[in-house]
Structure formats: structure tokens, C-alpha cells
């Protein structure tokens, strides 16, 4: 990927449909003052609640290249397989880093249902808060809480990134290690989707309060006009699905449980992000655990 800080935390899919499966839209309220806090931009003048429904709707569009058709773009993560069935995985096991995606916005479920009739029962709730600072800037903290969402994982080295800035990306079916991609499920509805719960939190800066929401993956695109403004990410995923022989961990398709965590440092001021260090990408915690 072009942005070194995002090599562990980017890419993804959403869908080109507005048939959302979420509950937060029905609970949105007008912006409401909450408290006053402080950070490195000076004292916060106020903190307000913003519309989660507006943020979720913004995930339906994207700037630049569509990475994985048939959807728009959301975040995914590169992660090492930390353990399988209680046994720690080390480099000697020769298990490759995998790329995992979990549908925190609920949109893949919508397109899957529209295309195949499969209903995962996905729900998404969340919150958005905005801090306004005395230097005129603002900080947005967005939280997504998804249940019964689609996820998949594939060998990172097998994904063709050559079209990252031009034509999009492709995932060969024989490189999928866990679950099935949205396009594979649409092509063969008899496959068993991997289903998960996702708690995803992201904090980013804006030049001023009240700015329109955007697809959260947009600043990782190749357009230099899309500024890098993220401070931190925190994702926790728990799911169940089929682990495939491509993982190097099983000899036949096996149903397993999956746990994944991605926790970043402050990506705008990462003193530990030294080139060549274990935390050079800003993500000291990035493991995925499988168990039967």
C-alpha cells in the first residue's frame, strides 16, 4: 500500500445498496452539548453528539478506486495468526500474515440478502462525538457496534495489490483462509458465511467542526488531496466460520471460532513508530486467534 502507516489497517468492502440493517438511525437526535475536555490541540471548547445515521450513510460512497467489487470501501487489517486451538503460532510455523475484514457497517449483509436471500440478521448501532478546540480544529470519535456481520480472511501475500490506485483488488478463492468473500458467497449461495460481532472505534481530526462525514477509508486512497488525519483505531472482532486448508492450520474445512484485535498508537504522533521496529506501523496489537 502507498501509505506506510496504513499497511496494517486498511482496505475493504461495503456495498452499493442503501438497504441498511441498523437500528441507530431510528434513535438519532440533534447535536447536543455534553462536556468540555482537553487534548494536544488546546482545551476543548465543547463536545457534541452528532448523527450516527449520517456517518453510516457516508460509508455508502467513496473517493477513488473501488477496491473489492461489488461494494464500496471499508477498513480491513493485516494480522498474524497468534494461536490455533490453544497453541501459540510462531514464525517457525511458517503461517503467513492474513488480511481480515469484518463488516462493521452492516452493508455487506444487505447486498448479500438482496442477491441471494440469505439474511444474517445484522444490526448496527453506534455513536459519534465531536470535540471543538480553541485553535478552531475538531476531533471526531466514531464507534460502531455490529452484530451478526459478515467477515472473511485471506492470505495477504496472495491479494493482488497492483490495482490499488487504478483498477481495484482481487482475492483468489483458493487464498481465502477463513469464511468466504462477499463475491464468492453471491456466486455460490450454498457456502457458509463467517459471522461475527464487531466493535470498531476510530478517532480523526478535522480542520473545523461540523464538517460532512466521509467514507472512513477515503484518506488511505492515492489521491494526495485526501489528507491523513487519523489519530487512532481500535477494533475487536469475535466470529464463527469455516477455516480452510489455505491457512496451513487444518487439512480440511473446519468450523472454528475467531478472535481478532487491532489497537493502534497515536498515529499522528507515534514516537514508537521507528522503521524496522515491532511497532513501526503504529499497531502493537494485531493478532487473530482461531479455536475449535
ABEGO torsion letter per residue (X at the ends): XABAAAAABBEEBBBBBABBBBAAAAABBBBBBABBBBBAAEBBABBBBBBAAAAAAAAABBBEBBABOABBBBBBBBBBBABBGGBBBBAAAGBBBBBBBBBAAGAAAAAAAAAAGBBAGBBBBEBBBBBBBAAGBBBBBBBBBBBGBBBBBBBAAABBAAAAAAAEBBBBAAABABEBBAAAAAABAABBBBBBBBBBBBBBBBABBGBBBBBAAAAABABAABBBABABBBBBBBBBBBBBAAAGABABBBBBBBBBBBBBBBAABBAABBBGBAAAAGBABBBBBBBX
